[in-house]
């Protein structure tokens, strides 16, 4: 059984994961409008993955006797000054999500909720991958700089680029 504090914190994370999906979706649309087909495809996949993260949390809350809630979401940015700005935004958002997951782990340990702590370890590992992926992409974008040929090659290469989690969420 989830405590009220843990349930509220998990519901907050559900909202964060839903907003993450929306952020990636907005980035996919922006990239598509800029002719960056590979980046757009990558962002669409990331958006789907974030939605799966949300659903996994949603089901966990309900299965543990809590009440998973659907809430209003904040609208994501729709415009980005450059591909570098977009990937900086993405990287900083992933750092924020990691901090939020760490706070959930802290609450679970404080409350001796070892079932939730165990469940959250998947998210801890996932965030390590998400941060590493975002940082790697940002490093590549920074190497390219203003080289349009480099951006063209990157856009093609990112179609194959992904850090795949070893554990797929079950919904």
N, C-alpha and C positions, 0 to 999 in steps of 0.2 A: 504494500500500500504506500502510495506517495504522500509525503507531507504536503501541506498547503504551500509552504515555501518552495519545495522542490517542484511541485506542479506548476506554480507561477513562473519559476525560472525556466522550466522546460517549454512552457507555452511562449515565453519571450523568445526562446531559441527557435521555436517553430516559425514565429514571425520573421526572425532574422534569416532563416533558410529560405522562406518564401520570397522575402525581399531580395535575397541573393539571386534567386532564379530570375526575378524581374530585372535586376541589374545586368545580368548576362544577356538577357533577351534584348534589352535596350542597346547593349553593345553590339549584339549580332545585327540588329537593324541598322545601326549607324555604319558598321563596317560594310554591310551589304550596299548601302547607299553610296559608299565611297569606292565601290568596285573591288573590295577586298573579300573575295569569295571564300578563300581558305579561312581567314580570320572569322568571317561570319559563320561558316560551318562549325568551327571550333566553339564559338560562343553559344550557338544553338545547343550543341551537345552539353556544354557546361551548364546551361540553363536547365536542361532536363535532369542532369545529375543533381543539381541543387534541389530541385523539386523532389527527387527521390530521397534526399537527406531529410527534407521536411516530412515526407510521408512516413519515413522510418521512425522519426521522433513522435509523430502524431499517433501512430499505432501503439508505440511503447507506452505513452501516457495513458491511453485508454485501457490497454491490457493490464496496467499496474493499478487500476482502480481510480485513475484520475479522469479528468475531463479535458480532452484536447480541444482547443478553441481556434476557430477561424476568425481572424481579426482584419481590420482595415490595414492596408499596406501603404507605406510612404512611396511616392512616385520616384523612380530613379531618374538620374540625369539622362537627357536624350541626346545631348550634343557633347562632343569632345573636341578640343582644339586640334588634336593630332593623335596619331596612333600611340605615340609615347605617353601622352596625357591619359589616354584610355587605359593603357596597361599599368601606368602608375596608380590610377584609381582602383583598378582590379587588385593589384598587389596590396595596397593599403586596406582595401576591404577584407581581403583574406587574413591580414594581420588582426583586424578587428574581430572577425569570426573566431579566430584562434583564441583570442583573449576571452571572448564570451564562453567558449567551450571550457576553457580553463576555470572560469568562474563556476560553471556548472559542476565540474569535478570537485572543486573546493567545497561547494554546498553539500554535495553527496557525501564527502568525507566527514564534514562537520556533523552531519546528521546520521552518520553511520549507515547510510543507505548503500550497501555494497552491491546490490543488484543494479541500481542506477549507475554506480561507479563503474561496474563491469561493462554495462551497456555503453557508457560514454567513451570507453577506451577505443572503440572503433572510430569515433569522431576525432579523438586526439590523433590517432594515426593518419586519418584522412586529411586532417589539417596540415600535418607535416608535409604530406604529398602536395596539397593545394598550394601551400606557401612556396615550396621548392619549384613547382611548375611555374607559378606566376613570376618568381624571381628569375628563373632561367629564361623565360620568354622576354621579360623586361631587359635582361642583360643582352639578349640577341637584338632587340629593338634598338637599344642604346649603341650597340656596335654598328648597326646599319646607319644610324644618323639620318642624314637627308638624302642618302643614296637611293634613288627610285628603283634602280636595278636590284639592289639588295632587298628592298621592300617587296618587289615582285617575287623574288626567290623565296623570301620568308613566307609570304602569303601562300605560296604553293607548298612549302615544307610543312607549315602548321597543320595542314590537312591530315598528316600522319602523326603529328605530335600529340602525345598524351601520356600522362602518368596514370596508369590504371591501378585502381585499388585492388588488393587481393581479396577483399571481401565485398561482395555486391549486396546492397541493402535489399532485404526482402519485405515486400508490402503485400 
